[in-house]
Amino acid sequence: MPVIVLVADGARPDALSGDLCRFPALDRLRREGGLYEITSVFPSVTGPAYIPFLMGRFPGAVGLPGLRWYDRGRTTCGWPDHARSYVGYEMSRLDGDVDAGAPTMFELAPHSIAAFSVLTRGLHPTRRVGALTPALALRAAITHFRGRADRWLEVDREIGEVVVRRMREERPDYLFVALTGMDKASHARGSSHAMVSSALAIVDAVAGRLREEGERAGWWSDTHLWVVSDHGHADVHTHEDLVATVERAGHRTMAHPFTMSLAPDVAVMVSGNAMAHLYVDLHDRSRRWWPALRTRWSALAELLLARPSVDLMLLPHDATRCEVRSATRGSAMLSRRGEELRYERLDGDPLGFGSDVTGTVNETHDATRDSDYPDAPVQILSLAGAARSGDMILSATPGYDFRARYEPIPHRSAHGALHREHMMVPLLTNRPAGRAPRRTTDLFASAVDVLGVACAGMQMDGESFV
């Protein structure tokens, strides 16, 4: 029973919910199987948002708090900056940065092939399609820094040709394919631009050709094909220079791409570009949590929260409690005790749920799914309590992001934040689900179920829907 996961990177739910007559393969999947809207993870950004598919976990819990992060303990990232950015050559470090005790799908199902996966641990080099060889790395860098979104569509077409051929020749148990054209086009042109539809047409073509191969060779009836996105997208009208804002407050900063700084006291690590981790008191090797930091850093927190670009500020109090603040909607406390999660309003309702929320991870998901911040209690607590997360975590206001400099082209659309447009993603299946899927973590649990691989005692943050 092969499992095929096609990641239409950056696809919004509405890309697949309307008239699909231009995309016959995807339309057929929707009619024969199902179309679902599920929640991604926080931060909703490529890299961390692939972890649910390939490890079945929330990214912070396995050591990947963002696309960029600061190594407070200085145990993983080396001198001189003790920081990590997976935009560029350090992407090759991702396999070693995530928790070695949490297995990847490639370790559980060795007869796998992956294309353009940011996580490859357990996958033999010959089974990595689009691996960053020096030639491909140079081509990708030129394409990225010139802002040529149309060239990414060419890459998607080439990747599609290769994976169809290798599926025909090698018949892997698990095929993971990331097609990034929709994301690149959305950043460059906006999420509603015609180029985004052109990128989706490539996803449709790959899905159609895989089906044709399966029907011809007789393995389609046993195949599970899932087309999914890792995050959403939302148009951006204002780029907040978060680093400059912190510097104007009188602080020395370190931030990518220039992390060499004289005696910095704040590390600003932006992902997506609509979320950011801020690490303070960088000389400390251990995490002190917000109650111990409040006296010195409240002024900066209040200054940032007053910026129109900051929708939510998360202040972790310990591994199980996190304060949530909004400048206009007040504050609340999230906490976890055993299997129970609690959202308790203090002097307002920053997440806009309309009441306190209490329940298990699935109950709180279902209670908040239709809100502006779907699954926020689970996602916030998972990230805020992670060892590598920042002392302040920011989620951007819709229409804003946190990076005004050093992008090859200004982003017209962004992602990474907690609000709905970034967190909700589509899932197409070629057969009806046994239950309605909730999260992208469910794809890993479902693949484990289909493939029948041993998972006794293995921690998963999702549940099978097959």
Stockholm file with secondary structure:
# STOCKHOLM 1.0

chainA/1-466         MPVIVLVADGARPDALSGDLCRFPALDRLRREGGLYEITSVFPSVTGPAYIPFLMGRFPGAVGLPGLRWYDRGRTTCGWPDHARSYVGYEMSRLDGDVDAGAPTMFELAPHSIAAFSVLTRGLHPTRRVGALTPALALRAAITHFRGRADRWLEVDREIGEVVVRRMREERPDYLFVALTGMDKASHARGSSHAMVSSALAIVDAVAGRLREEGERAGWWSDTHLWVVSDHGHADVHTHEDLVATVERAGHRTMAHPFTMSLAPDVAVMVSGNAMAHLYVDLHDRSRRWWPALRTRWSALAELLLARPSVDLMLLPHDATRCEVRSATRGSAMLSRRGEELRYERLDGDPLGFGSDVTGTVNETHDATRDSDYPDAPVQILSLAGAARSGDMILSATPGYDFRARYEPIPHRSAHGALHREHMMVPLLTNRPAGRAPRRTTDLFASAVDVLGVACAGMQMDGESFV
#=GR chainA/1-466 SS CCEEEEEETTCCTHHHHSCCTTCHHHHHHHHHSEEEEEECCSSCSTTGGGHHHHHSSCGGGGTCCSSEEECTTCSSSCTTTCEEECSSGGGGGHHHHSCTTSCCHHHHCSSEEEESCSCCTTCCGGGEETCCCHHHHHHHHHHHHTTCHHHHHHHHHHHHHHHHHHHHHHCCSEEEEEECHHHHHHHHHCTTSHHHHHHHHHHHHHHHHHHHHHHHHTCGGGCEEEEECSCCCEECSEECCHHHHHHHTTCCEEBTTBCCCSSCSEEEEEETBTEEEEEECTTCSSCCHHHHHHHHHHHHHHHHHTSTTEEEEEEEEETTEEEEEETTTEEEEEEEETTEEEEEESSSCTTCCSSCEEECHHHHHHHHTTSSSTTHHHHHHHHHTSTTCCSEEEEECTTEESCCSSCSSCCSEEBCSSSHHHHEEEEEESSCCSSCCCBTHHHHHHHHHHHTCCCTTCCCSSCCCC
#=GC SS_cons         CCEEEEEETTCCTHHHHSCCTTCHHHHHHHHHSEEEEEECCSSCSTTGGGHHHHHSSCGGGGTCCSSEEECTTCSSSCTTTCEEECSSGGGGGHHHHSCTTSCCHHHHCSSEEEESCSCCTTCCGGGEETCCCHHHHHHHHHHHHTTCHHHHHHHHHHHHHHHHHHHHHHCCSEEEEEECHHHHHHHHHCTTSHHHHHHHHHHHHHHHHHHHHHHHHTCGGGCEEEEECSCCCEECSEECCHHHHHHHTTCCEEBTTBCCCSSCSEEEEEETBTEEEEEECTTCSSCCHHHHHHHHHHHHHHHHHTSTTEEEEEEEEETTEEEEEETTTEEEEEEEETTEEEEEESSSCTTCCSSCEEECHHHHHHHHTTSSSTTHHHHHHHHHTSTTCCSEEEEECTTEESCCSSCSSCCSEEBCSSSHHHHEEEEEESSCCSSCCCBTHHHHHHHHHHHTCCCTTCCCSSCCCC
//
